[in-house]
Amino acid sequence: MIATIYIILGIVLLVVGADFLVKGASNLAAMARVSPLVIGLTVVAFGTSAPELSVSLHSALNNQADLALGNVVGSNICNVLLILGVSAMVAPLMVAQQLLRLDIPIMIGVSGLVFFFGIDGSLGVSDGIILFLGGVVYTLFLVYQSRRETNPEVQSEYAQEYGPKQFAWNKLGIDLLAVVGGLVLLVVGSQLLVNGAISIAEALGISSLIIGLTVVAVGTSLPEFATSVMASIRGERDIAVGNVVGSNIFNILVVLGASSALSPDGIAIAPSLMTFDIPVMIAVAIICFPICFHNNLISRWKGLLLLAYYVAYTLYLVLATTQHDSTVMFGSTFKFVIVPLTILGLAALMLRSHFKTSKSKS
């Protein structure tokens, strides 16, 4: 009972803390004249990923490597399948060209990098440093690119979404206070959530990895869920999609990188992660490209498809936890039949859309 209260209270504090952090940081970034897409990819994405960072760091530093890694992998899968799926079902999402040219390929690349680094069975300190430095370079590049943005459509969208932002000391103080207060709530919330999740896992005899992939992953993804769905309702297309893609990149490069670099012995990777969950994370990142490329639109039927995948993935975790006889067959079918067929089908739609566009131009 107490563990359940810890989890609920922890999730509430994480959501409230992330909301304070996002609002304060977004206002500061807007004052600095950063474009809406980059705010979605960096400030909003990083802010809504702060729960994952605080939970994974706390877990890694307290010898709960399974929880730290499961949280990141589970959150990335949840972000694309559940959050992007529901957001698209609320309202079809237009996809910015920068996401297709740069950010989604980077998300696919860094997802594969986790598998490559994990071949030896762990993410060492050096692996973590490489990932973290990659996050720093990626962020600096986005800010640099944003400051040089001259596209009139982007400038018009910026003016429409944010309007003129005037520097004021009193507003600066409020925004900085929101950022600091949000960080404090995140730290306290992560401690409560991790302690509660560990207690429940031990009481039920469930591995902390499964808890990390499900309860903790969904709990720490609630800020992304709220941000993307509200952005979808308001028609803020760049923030809705950019938040998900940016959060996934941030989760791998900064959250996993910092957790691995600061953990004394690195983070050990369970065999089940290497054979199923990390490949699913990579496949989900790959699926994201044709879904976004086709007509530059994530339509409602695509959102439903993503949501159906999340239900199937969660069902597999339930079967694996209960050690059901059909677990292996279901997992193999999901990984080697359903996912490849979906990628091929979406790739065919993508090529058809490309040829149709080329023909209309000629």
N, C-alpha and C positions, 0 to 999 in steps of 0.2 A: 504493500500500500504506500509506504513512504517512498519507495523507489519510483512508483508511478507518479507521485506528486512531484518528485524531483525532475522527472522527464518533462512533464507538462509545464512546470514552472520554468525549467531551463529553456524549452522551446519558445515560450512567451517572451522571456528576456532576450533571447537571440533575435526574434522577429522585431521587437521594439527597438533593440539596440541597433540592428541593421537599418531600420527605418530612419532613426536619428542620424546615423552615419551617412546614409545615402543622401538625405535631404541637405545636410550641412555641407558635405563634400560637393554635391552637384551645384549648389549655389556658389561655392567658391570657384569651381571650375568655370561656371557660366560667366562670373565676373572677369575671369581671365580670358574670355572669348574663345573657349574651346568648343568645337563643333558638336552638335547633338549626337552624331554617330559615335564620335570618340568618347563623349561622356557616357554613352551606353556601353561601349566596349571597355572602358577603363574605370571611371569613377563609380558608376552604378554597378557594373559587373563586379568590380573588386569589393565594393561595399557590401553587396548582397552575398558575396562569397566569404565575407569576414567570419560568419559562423563556422564554415568549414575550416578556415584557418585556425581559429581559436580551439575548436574541438580536436583537430588533428594534431596541433602542437601540444596540447594538454595530454592527449593520448600517447604520443610518441615519447614525451619526456617522462611519462609514468609507466613505461614498458607495456603499453597497450598497442603494439604495432598493428595488429589485425584491425582494430577499431579505427586507427588513423588512416590506413590504406583503404579499408572497406568504405569509409566515409567518403573519400575522394572519388573512388570508382563508382560507387552507388549514386553519388550526387550527380556525376557527369551523365550517367545513363538516365537518371530521373530528369535532369534539366532538358534534355532533347526529347525524350519519349513522352514524359508526362507533362512538363511545363509548356514546351513548344506545341505539343499536341493540343492541350486544352486551350492555349492562347489562340491557336489557329481556328479551333472550333467556335470560339467566341466571335472572332472576326478574321477573315482571310488576311494574311500578312504579306505585304510587299517586301522584297528583299533588296537591299542596296547592293550595287555592283562591287563596292569595296569588300563586302563580306565574301563574295564569290571569288574575287581575284586574290585576296590576301588572307582574311581571317579564318574562313572555313578550311582552306588547305593547311594553315598553321595548326588548327585544332586537330586535323587528321594526323599531321606530322608528329605533334607532341604526344598524341595518344599512342602512336606506334613506338615512340621513343621510350615510353614507360615499359612496354613489352621488351624492347631491346635491352634496356638497363636491367630488367628483372630476370633475364635468362640465367644468370648465375645464382638466382634464388633470393636476392635482396637488392634493395636500393641503398647503396653505401653513401658515405659522407661526400665523396667526390661527385657521385651522381647527383646528389641533392644540390651541391654548389653549382653544377652545370645548369641544372633546371632553373634554379633561382636567378642566376645571371641572365639566362634566356628571357625570363619574365621581366627583368629590368630593361633589357635591350628592346623588347617588344613594346613596353610602355613608352619609353622615350621616343621610339620611332613613330608611334601613333600620335603623340603630342606634337612632334616636329612636323609630321605630315599635316596635321590639323591646322597648325599655324600658317602653313603655306597654301591652304585650300583657297582656290579662287573660283570654283564652280558656282555659277549664279544660283542653281537649284539648291545647292547645299546652303549657301548664304541666306536664301529666302526661307528655307526650312528653319534655319537657326533663328532668324528674326521672328518667325511665326511661333515657334515653340518656347523661346526664352525671352524674346523682346530685349530692349536695352537694359543692361545691368550697370548700375552706377556704384562705384566703390564708396562705401560708407563705413566708418569705424564701428558704429553701433551694430550694424548688420554683420560685420566681420566677427565681432565678439560673440554674437549669438550663434553664428555658424560654427565657429571654432568650439564653442561650448557644446553644441550638438554632436560634433565629431568626437570630442573627448568623452562626453557622457555615453554616447553609443558604444565606444570601445570598452568602457567599464562594464556596461550591461552585457556585452558580448563575452567578456572574460568570465564573469560570474555565471552567466547562463550556460556557457560551455562546460564549466566544472560540474554544475548540477546535472546537465544532460548526460555527460560521460559517466558520472558516478551512478546515476539511476539506471542507465543502460547496462552497465557492468553488473549491477546487483540483480537485475531481472534476468540477464543471461545466465548468471551463476545459479539462480534459483530454479530456472526452467531447464537447465542443462543444455542451453543453446550456445553455440560458439559466439564469441564477441565479433567475429568476422560477419556472420549473418546479421547480427544486430546492427553492425556498422553499415551493411549494404541496404538495409531496409529502414528500420525505425530512425536511426541517427541520420542516414542519408536524406530521407524525406523531411525530417525535422529541420535540418540545416539548410534544406533547399526551399523552405517556405518563403524567405525573403525574395528569392528569384521568382517563385510562383506568383506572389502578390504583385511584384513589380511588372513582370511580363504581362500578366492578365490585365492589370489596370492600364498599362501602356497600350495593349491591344484594344481595349474598350475606348480609350481616348484617341486612337488613331495614330499614336506615336510609333510608327513602324520601325524606325531605326533602333529605338530603345528596346522594344519588345524582342526583336530577334538578336540585336547586338548584345543585349544583356546575357542571353543564354550562351552564345558563342564565346563572348568575353569571359564569362564565369568559368566555362570549361577550360579555357586556356589558362586562366589564373589558377584554377584548382590544381592543375598539373604542374605548371611552372613554379608558382610561388608557394601554394599550400603544401604540395608534396615535396617540392624542393627544399623549403625551409624545414619541414618536419624531418626529412632525411638528413639534412645537413646538421641539424641540432641534436638529433638522436645519437647518443654515444656510440652505439653499434650499428647505426643505420636502421633500416626497416626491413625485416624479413618478410618475404612474399610467400603466402600459402600456395601450394600446388594447384588448388582449385581456382585461385585467381588467375593463374597463368593459363590454365586449360579452358576456362569458361568466361569468367567475369571481365577480365581485361580484353580478351578477343571480342566480347560483346560490346565493350566500350569503344573499341576501334571500329567495329562494324557500324555502330550507331553514328559515329562521327562521319564515316564514309557515306552512309545513307543520307545524311544531312545535305550533302552536296547536290545530288540529283534532285532531291525534293525542293531545294531552294532554287536551283538553276532552271527547272522547268517553268517557263513563263514568268520567272522572277517572282513567283507567288507561292506561298504555303496556303493552299486552299483548305476548305473544311474537310474534304475527303482525305487529304494528306494528314491533317491533324488527327482524324479518326484512326488512320493507319498507325501513326506513331503511338497513340494511346493504346491500341490493341497490342502492339509490341510490348508496351510496359506491363500490361496485364499478363501476357505470356511469360515475360521475364520474372515477374513476381510469383507467378504460379510455379515456375521452375524452382525458385528459392524455397517455397513452401514444401514442394516435393522432396527437395534435397534435405531440408531440415528434418522432415519426418521419415527420411530414408525410405521413401516409397519405391516399389519395384520398378516403376516406369520412369524413374528419374533419369537414368542414363539414356534411354531411348528418346525421351522428350528433349533432353539437352542436345543430343546429337542431331535430331530433326530440326530443332530451332537454329542451331549453329551452322549446319552443313546443307540444309535444304531451304528452309523458309527465308533466312537472311540473304543467301546468295541469289535466290529467285527474285526477291524484292529489289535487290541492287540491280540485277539485270533488267527487270521491268522498268524501273525508274530511269536507268541509263538509256533504254530504248526511247522512252518519252522525251528525255533530254535531247537525244540526237534528232528526233523528229521535230522538236521545237526549234533546234538550231538550223536544220535544213529548211524549215518553213520560213524562218526569219531571213536566211540567206537568199532564198528564192524571191521573197517579196522585195528585197533590196535591189536585186538584179532586174 
